[in-house]
Amino acid sequence: MQRPSLKRPSCVVPVVLLALAGCRAEADPAPAAPEPHQETRSAVPTDINDKFLDPTSPVEEWSARWEVESREVFACRDQIVAALALQPGQAVADVGTGTGLFLGPFSRAVGDAGRVFAVDIAQKFVDHVQKRAQKEEMHNVVAVLSNERSVALAAGSVDAIFVCDAYHHFEYHEDMLRSIHSALRPGGRLVIVDFERIPGVSREWILGHVRAGKEVVTGEVLGAGFRLEREVKVDGFEENYLLVFTRT
């Protein structure tokens, strides 16, 4: 399948265009069976994503909160990127990209022949990472507006999907996992970084904000058609964990 030129400016790509890019002309397939659909919202706080979706909340405030050494995933970012084992020419999606903390190292890792999809449900973050990619000349970065049920990526389009401190924000985690599974190529990797949620041990903010602990998350991902490849011990992690899954 022929890819578009990677030298054009970074842009927001609707899911329809991603799905159609490079397809051969052929007869229309038979109608597909309806996709499974999660009817009940996951047990996350009702307002868990409101502040991100609020267009009046300045992106700069989130950059000041997220891209600082006091945040574990920022301080340990080099180890996190290494755990993905990205190779030149691969495609990776950063789901819940926020302000785009990992776009630079991902862009360099996959090179000019690769592709980085910066995925977020908030239009303001999508606009921000698009501008950031242009400013920093990351020509292999494509900003994608997703939604609460789908990562909005074409089936079999990426080699790795990265979800950092965002899994606990999935309002429909079953639908999101199906979407992630579909977007990954066979054998593709799903890397999840999230908070340890241990009653009696974790601080109150985590217990009230994070829906599920590591064991529950692992079970949900395994049930969605993945196998656990390994847990990576990251020096400097006290409240986070990193799990690597493989699409089966």
N, C-alpha and C positions, 0 to 999 in steps of 0.2 A: 504493500500500500504506500503510495507516494505521499510524503509529508510536504506541507507548505514550506516555503522558504523561511528559515529561522532568522534572516537578517532584516525582516520588516519590523516596525515598531511593535512593542508589546501591546496587547489589546484584550478587551473583554470578549470572550467567545461564547455565544449561547450554546446550550447543549445540542440543539438541532444541528448547528453548523459542525460541531465536533463529531456528531454521529455520521454526518453525510460526507465529511471531507475525504476525498480519495476513493469513494465507493464506485464500483463498476455499475454500468447500466445493466439491469437485468429485470426479469419479470418480478412483479410484486409477490412477496411470500404470502403464505396463508396467514390469516389473522392469528396473532399469538394469544396464548391463554392468559387470562388476567393475572397480573402479578399479585402475590400475597400482600396483604395490607394490614399494618398494625392499627387496630381500631382504638385501643386505649393508649393515651399518652403515657410515656415513661414517668416514673415517680420522681421527677426533678422539681425543684421549686418553680412555682408558676411564673415567676418573673425572671428566671435565670438568664434569659437572653435579651430582656427589654433594654438594658443599658447599652448593649452593643447595637441594637436596631434603632435606637434613638438617634435621629440625624442631627440633633442639636448637641450631642455629646462629642466634643472635639477629639479627633484622632490623636492629636499631640499629647493629650492627657494620658491616653493608653500607652503611647510610646514611652512616656516618662515612667510609667508603672511597670511595663513589661521588659523593656530593654535596659535593665540595670543589673549590676553584679549581685545585688541582694536577692534576686530571683534565681532559684536553683537552675532552671533550664537555660537561663542566659549564662550563668557562670560556668555551666557544664556543657555548653553548646558544642564544643569541639568533639567531646566524647560521644555526644548524641549523634552528631553527623556521621562519625566513624562507624557507629552501630548499624547505620543503614547500608553500608558497603555499596554505595552508588558507583556505577561505572560509566565511562564516557559513552554517549549515545543512548542512555536509558531515559525513560520518562518517569517522573516522580510527581505526586500530588501532595501538596501541603494543605490538608483539610482543617479548616479553622485557622487560616494563616494569620489573621489579625493584622498586625502592623508589618508583617513580613520579615520577622527576625531571622528565619532560616533561608530566605530566598538566595542571599549571596553565596553561602557555602554550597547550597544545592545546585545553583547555576554553574558554579565553577566545577563541581564534581561531575556533572553530566556533559559539560562542554557544549560547543556550538552544535554538535549533532544531536544533542539531547533536548529534552523539553521539561520545564517545570511549570506545573499548574498550581497557581495560588488561589485556593478555593475558600470562599467565605459566604455566610448567609447575609452579612451586612454590606449594603451597597457602599457605605462610606469607607469600609476597609478595602473593598475591591477597587474603588477609585484610588485609594491611597497607594496600594501596592502596584497598581498600573503606573502611577506617576513615579513611584520609587524605582521600578524596573527601568523606565525610560531614563531617569536621571542618572542611574548607576550603570547604564548601558548593558543591562541584562537582557539581551535580545532573544534569549530562549525561554523567557518567562511569559506565561499567558495567565491573565487574571480571569477567574470564573465565578460568577454569582450562582451560588447553590441555594438550597432551601432546606426546610426542617426535616425532609424525608429523603433527600437525595443529594449526592455529591455533584450531580449534573455533569458527569463525564461519560463519554462513549464506552460501550462495552469493550473490554480487552484493550484499553488504550494506554495503560500505565504498568510499569514494572514494580513500583513501590508506592504505598500510600502512608503518609505520616500524619498522626493525630496527636498533637502535643497539648496537654491540659485542656482538651476540647471534648473528649469522650463523655465526660460527665455533663456536658452541655447538650448532648443529643436528646432532643425531646421525643423522638421516635427511634430508639436505638436499633430495633429490629429492622426497620425499613432502611436505616442508614447502613447497617452492616450488609444487607442484601445489595444495596447500591455499590458499596465498596467492593464486595466480592465480584460483582459484575464488571466493575471498571478495571479490576486487576487482570493481567494476563495469567494463564496457568503457571503456577509456581511463584507468582508475584508475592511480595512481602507487605504485610501490614505491621507497622511499628506504632505502638501506643505508649505514650508517656502520660502518666496521670498521677493523682495523689493517692498515697496510702490512706485508706480509711479503716481505722482500727478502733472500735469502741473502747473507751477507757485509756487509750493511748494518744490518738490523734487529737489535735486541738479542736475546739468547739466550732470554729469556722468551717473546717473540713467536714466534720460530722453533719453540719447543717446544710452545707453547700453541695457536697459530693454524694451522688446517689448510691454508688456501689463501690465496694472494696475490690482489691486485686483479684481475689478468688472468684467473685461474682462476675467481674468483667471477663476474666479468662473463660469461664463457663459459657457466657453469652457468645463470645467470639468463636469458640470451638463449635458451638451449636449452629453457627452461621456458615460452616463449611471451611474452617481453617484448622490448622494444627499448630500447636505451640512449638516453635523452633528453639527458643531459649529466652531466659531472662538475663539481661545485661546489667551487671553491677557497675554503677557509675560512681566514681569517686566524687564526693560532694553532695550526693543525694541523701537527704535526711527525711524528706516528706514525699518524694516522688519515686516511681518505679518505671522501668523501661522493659517492655515485652516485645518480642519479635515473633510474628505469626507468618505462616505460609498458606497461600490459597491452595486448597486441595481440589 
